[in-house]
Amino acid sequence: MNQSQQEKIIDLKKRYHRAIDGRRSTVDLIDSAEISEHIYNSNAIENSTLSLEETEKILLEIELDRYVSPREIFEAKNLERVMRYINKNTDKNVLNESVILLLHQMLISNIDDTIAGRFRQDGELVRVGSHIAPMPSEIDERMKDMLIEYHTTDTQNIVTRISTLHLAFEHTHPFVDGNGRIGRVINNYLLIRAGYVSINIKFINRAQYYDAFSEYDLTGKVKKMEEIVYKALLNSFHKRLAYLAGKKIIKLADYAKAEKISYSNLLNKANRQTIEAFLEKSVWKIGI
């Protein structure tokens, strides 16, 4: 991250905290409204077949039009439980191994209770693509080192800290199942605790997301993950600031038409997050 990007994040954080003063209920409403989108994207990255609409129906206890396995239903409901938990409890405990194990217990409960809430044990090896995760005997030490590094680099910018921790966590793959979802939950636990906003890594960006893991596994670099986290953080700030300011939210395409501006040019700027547009339910929007 360059200095300009760091200053932009700091400025957005300041604007956000000024905007939420006395408006906690509005913030809670925004957080709650986007839970289904978070769940859809995080589960889709892990190859869930559920659409966003189906995810919303499951959370609302509405019957689906097709058969869905109990596992996918629990994956949606359990992740909702985890997300609501961290939205309310990040200020109570610093992130440590006990918190991570609790979050995993909540996530995997009723899916596979034999592995819920514990790290991999002897004989439980994991491969993700071409990456073979470290041996179970290495997990405890790696987790301790990962958390120590995060907590002792508090003078470093938040994007680099989150990116480094997320890559180290996923490289270690401490659990038999649920590593990706818990890793993304941990990102938001730490962001919220540090006074930032939660981020939603989108399924449509899965290829870039996997490229970031490959870069780290091969070189130890975090540049590609920094870009993903940075843009996701800007997107979340832009969305919240638009709603908190009471702006009229319209599609970016409609804004381009009304202002007689090239939509492709605006879309390019939105993807680079150089304008205060945000992606909501796969549609680019902006507050006016």
C-alpha positions in Angstrom: 0.0 0.0 0.0 1.3 3.5 -0.9 0.9 6.6 1.3 -2.0 7.9 -0.7 -4.0 4.8 -0.2 -3.2 4.7 3.5 -4.4 8.3 3.9 -7.6 7.6 2.0 -8.5 4.7 4.4 -7.8 6.9 7.4 -9.9 9.8 5.9 -12.8 7.4 5.2 -12.6 6.0 8.8 -12.8 9.5 10.2 -15.7 10.4 8.0 -17.5 7.2 9.0 -17.1 7.8 12.7 -18.4 11.4 12.4 -21.4 10.0 10.4 -22.3 7.3 12.9 -22.4 9.6 15.9 -25.8 9.0 17.5 -26.9 6.7 14.6 -26.1 3.3 16.0 -29.5 1.9 15.0 -28.9 2.9 11.4 -25.5 1.2 11.4 -27.1 -2.0 12.9 -29.7 -1.9 10.1 -27.1 -1.6 7.4 -25.0 -4.5 8.9 -28.1 -6.7 9.3 -29.3 -6.0 5.8 -26.1 -7.1 4.1 -25.6 -10.3 6.1 -27.3 -12.5 3.4 -25.0 -11.0 0.7 -21.9 -11.7 2.9 -23.1 -15.3 3.4 -23.9 -15.9 -0.3 -20.4 -14.7 -1.4 -18.4 -16.5 1.3 -20.2 -19.8 0.7 -20.1 -19.4 -3.1 -16.3 -19.0 -2.9 -16.3 -22.4 -1.2 -18.5 -23.9 -4.1 -21.9 -23.7 -2.5 -24.6 -24.0 -5.1 -27.0 -21.5 -3.3 -27.9 -18.3 -5.1 -28.3 -15.0 -3.3 -32.1 -15.3 -3.5 -32.0 -18.9 -2.1 -29.6 -17.8 0.7 -32.1 -15.0 1.7 -35.0 -17.5 1.7 -33.1 -19.9 3.9 -32.4 -17.2 6.4 -36.0 -16.1 6.4 -37.2 -19.7 6.7 -38.9 -19.6 3.3 -39.3 -22.9 1.4 -37.0 -23.2 -1.6 -38.2 -24.2 -5.1 -35.6 -27.1 -5.3 -34.0 -29.6 -3.1 -31.0 -28.3 -1.2 -28.8 -30.5 1.0 -29.0 -30.1 4.8 -25.3 -29.2 4.7 -25.8 -26.2 2.5 -28.7 -25.0 4.7 -26.6 -25.3 7.8 -23.7 -23.6 6.1 -26.0 -20.6 5.5 -27.6 -20.5 8.9 -24.5 -21.2 10.9 -22.6 -18.4 9.1 -25.4 -16.0 9.8 -25.1 -16.9 13.5 -21.3 -16.3 13.4 -21.7 -13.0 11.7 -24.3 -11.7 14.1 -22.1 -12.8 16.9 -19.1 -10.9 15.7 -21.2 -7.8 15.0 -22.1 -7.7 18.7 -19.0 -9.1 20.5 -15.8 -7.9 18.9 -15.3 -5.3 21.6 -15.4 -8.0 24.3 -12.4 -10.1 23.5 -9.1 -9.7 21.7 -8.7 -12.2 18.9 -7.0 -15.3 20.2 -7.1 -19.1 19.6 -10.1 -19.5 22.0 -12.2 -17.0 20.0 -11.2 -18.6 16.7 -12.2 -22.1 18.0 -15.5 -20.8 19.3 -16.3 -19.2 15.9 -15.4 -22.5 14.2 -17.6 -24.4 16.6 -20.5 -22.2 15.7 -19.8 -22.5 11.9 -19.5 -26.3 11.7 -22.1 -27.3 14.3 -24.6 -29.8 12.9 -22.4 -30.2 9.8 -19.7 -32.3 11.3 -19.6 -32.1 15.1 -16.5 -34.4 15.2 -14.3 -31.6 13.8 -16.2 -28.5 15.1 -14.2 -26.2 17.3 -10.8 -27.9 17.1 -7.7 -27.7 14.9 -6.6 -30.6 12.7 -5.1 -33.6 14.5 -2.6 -36.2 13.5 -3.4 -37.8 10.2 -5.7 -35.0 9.1 -3.9 -33.6 6.1 -5.4 -30.9 3.8 -4.5 -30.0 0.2 -6.0 -26.9 -1.5 -5.2 -27.0 -5.2 -1.5 -27.6 -5.4 -0.9 -26.3 -1.9 -0.4 -28.9 0.9 -1.1 -27.3 4.3 1.4 -27.7 7.1 1.4 -30.8 9.3 -1.1 -30.7 12.2 1.8 -30.7 14.6 2.8 -27.3 13.3 -0.6 -25.6 13.7 -0.4 -24.4 17.3 2.9 -22.7 16.8 1.9 -21.1 13.5 -1.3 -19.8 15.0 0.5 -18.3 17.9 3.1 -16.6 15.6 0.3 -15.3 13.3 -1.6 -13.7 16.1 1.5 -12.3 17.8 2.6 -10.7 14.5 -0.8 -9.1 14.0 -1.1 -7.8 17.6 2.5 -6.4 17.6 2.3 -4.5 14.3 -0.4 -2.1 15.3 1.6 0.8 13.9 1.3 -0.7 10.5 -1.6 0.1 8.2 -4.7 -2.1 8.7 -4.9 -3.3 5.1 -1.4 -4.8 5.3 -2.0 -6.3 8.7 -5.3 -8.0 7.7 -3.9 -9.2 4.4 -0.8 -10.7 6.1 -2.9 -12.5 8.7 -5.5 -13.8 6.3 -2.8 -15.3 4.0 -1.0 -16.8 6.9 -4.2 -18.3 8.3 -5.3 -19.8 4.9 -1.8 -21.1 4.2 -1.9 -22.9 7.6 -5.4 -24.2 7.0 -5.8 -25.1 10.7 -9.2 -26.8 10.4 -10.4 -29.9 8.5 -13.2 -27.8 7.0 -14.4 -24.2 7.1 -11.0 -22.5 6.8 -12.0 -20.0 4.1 -15.2 -18.9 5.8 -13.6 -18.6 9.2 -10.6 -16.7 7.7 -13.0 -14.1 6.2 -14.9 -13.9 9.5 -11.6 -13.2 11.3 -10.9 -10.4 8.8 -14.1 -8.7 9.8 -13.7 -9.5 13.5 -10.4 -7.6 13.5 -11.6 -4.7 11.2 -14.7 -4.1 13.4 -12.6 -4.3 16.6 -10.2 -1.7 15.2 -13.0 0.7 14.4 -13.3 0.0 10.6 -16.1 -1.7 8.8 -16.6 -5.3 7.7 -15.6 -6.2 4.2 -17.3 -8.5 1.7 -15.0 -10.4 -0.6 -17.2 -11.1 -3.6 -17.6 -14.4 -5.4 -17.1 -12.6 -8.8 -13.6 -11.7 -7.6 -12.7 -15.3 -6.7 -10.1 -15.7 -9.5 -8.1 -12.7 -8.1 -8.6 -13.9 -4.6 -7.1 -17.3 -5.5 -4.3 -15.5 -7.3 -3.4 -13.7 -4.1 -3.1 -17.1 -2.3 -0.8 -18.4 -5.1 1.3 -15.3 -4.9 1.8 -15.7 -1.1 2.4 -19.5 -1.3 5.1 -19.0 -4.0 6.7 -15.7 -3.0 5.5 -14.8 0.5 4.2 -11.5 -0.9 0.9 -9.9 0.1 0.5 -7.3 -2.6 -2.5 -8.9 -4.4 -4.4 -9.6 -1.2 -3.7 -6.0 -0.1 -5.4 -4.8 -3.3 -8.5 -7.0 -2.7 -8.8 -5.9 1.0 -8.2 -2.3 0.1 -10.9 -2.1 -2.5 -13.4 -4.1 -0.4 -12.8 -1.7 2.5 -13.4 1.3 0.3 -16.6 -0.3 -1.1 -17.9 -0.9 2.4 -17.1 2.7 3.5 -18.7 4.2 0.4 -21.9 2.2 0.9 -22.2 3.1 4.6 -21.4 6.8 4.1 -24.0 7.1 1.3 -26.7 5.5 3.4 -25.8 7.4 6.6 -25.8 10.7 4.7 -29.4 10.0 3.5 -28.4 10.2 -0.1 -30.6 8.9 -2.9 -29.1 5.5 -3.9 -29.3 4.9 -7.7 -27.8 2.5 -10.1 -24.5 3.7 -11.5 -25.9 3.1 -15.0 -28.8 5.5 -14.3 -26.4 8.1 -12.9 -24.3 7.9 -16.1 -27.4 8.4 -18.2 -28.7 11.3 -16.2 -25.3 13.1 -16.1 -24.5 12.1 -19.7 -21.3 10.5 -18.7 -19.7 7.4 -20.2 -20.9 4.4 -18.2 -17.9 2.3 -19.2 -15.6 5.1 -17.8 -17.6 5.3 -14.6 -17.6 1.5 -14.3 -13.8 1.4 -14.7 -13.5 4.0 -11.9 -16.0 2.1 -9.7 -13.9 -1.1 -10.1 -10.8 0.8 -9.1 -12.8 2.5 -6.3 -11.7 6.0 -7.4 -15.3 7.2 -7.2 -17.6 6.6 -4.2 -19.6 3.9 -5.9 -20.3 0.5 -4.3 -21.4 -2.9 -5.4 -24.6 -4.1 -3.7 -26.2 -7.4 -4.7 -24.1 -7.5 -7.9 -25.2 -4.0 -9.0 -23.0 -0.9 -9.0 -24.7 1.9 -7.2 -23.9 5.4 -6.1 -25.4 8.0 -3.6 -26.4 11.4 -5.0 
